[in-house]
């Protein structure tokens, strides 16, 4: 079964590989999160292979709805505890987060060769997790806010949710000095034929995956 996915125009011309998966038709996802991810695992792995990033070290976050962000490389653990965001300058790594109404946020400084992938739900957005990720990129890798491109993916939005997560994230990005902030504008809860929605499906549903990697031919920067 081919895994439905999409890419975002704002990231297409940059030295990155990315994808955001959709609902897999015919696959039973009326279950808990861990079982859903287990059922989706092979399909997601097949997609990464087709994108040419299947051999990269795949690293995910525990996702505790906080503001923790970790800097990772190919020597890091497969799953980083107590964080909701990941940053790397290592082209041997593919970052991954999972969402089903929370916002996936892609951040990239193409000049420095640094990317971040962030899970930003209601709590994480209120805690400013995207700002934390940007701070890591700036402090640890010398990224310039004016060069960083931000892409907000599909997430739940008003009137299907009381908080406009995407708008809050965009404001936080601009407050941090970013001028290239892009939002796909799609509501997951309003498009359940295309996406999984935790709220619309009362917690018994699958997860979309956000994959993000530097193009493999790049070499990590020396600091």
HELIX and SHEET records of a PDB file:
HELIX    1   1 UNK A    9  UNK A   12  1                                   4    
HELIX    2   2 UNK A   33  UNK A   50  1                                  18    
HELIX    3   3 UNK A  122  UNK A  126  1                                   5    
HELIX    4   4 UNK A  129  UNK A  141  1                                  13    
HELIX    5   5 UNK A  145  UNK A  147  5                                   3    
HELIX    6   6 UNK A  165  UNK A  175  1                                  11    
SHEET    1   A 6 UNK A   5  UNK A   6  0                                        
SHEET    2   A 6 UNK A  16  UNK A  21 -1                                        
SHEET    3   A 6 UNK A 208  UNK A 214 -1                                        
SHEET    4   A 6 UNK A  93  UNK A  99 -1                                        
SHEET    5   A 6 UNK A  57  UNK A  61  1                                        
SHEET    6   A 6 UNK A  79  UNK A  80  1                                        
SHEET    1   B 6 UNK A  69  UNK A  71  0                                        
SHEET    2   B 6 UNK A  85  UNK A  88  1                                        
SHEET    3   B 6 UNK A 114  UNK A 120 -1                                        
SHEET    4   B 6 UNK A 103  UNK A 109 -1                                        
SHEET    5   B 6 UNK A 149  UNK A 152 -1                                        
SHEET    6   B 6 UNK A 180  UNK A 183  1                                        
END                                                                             
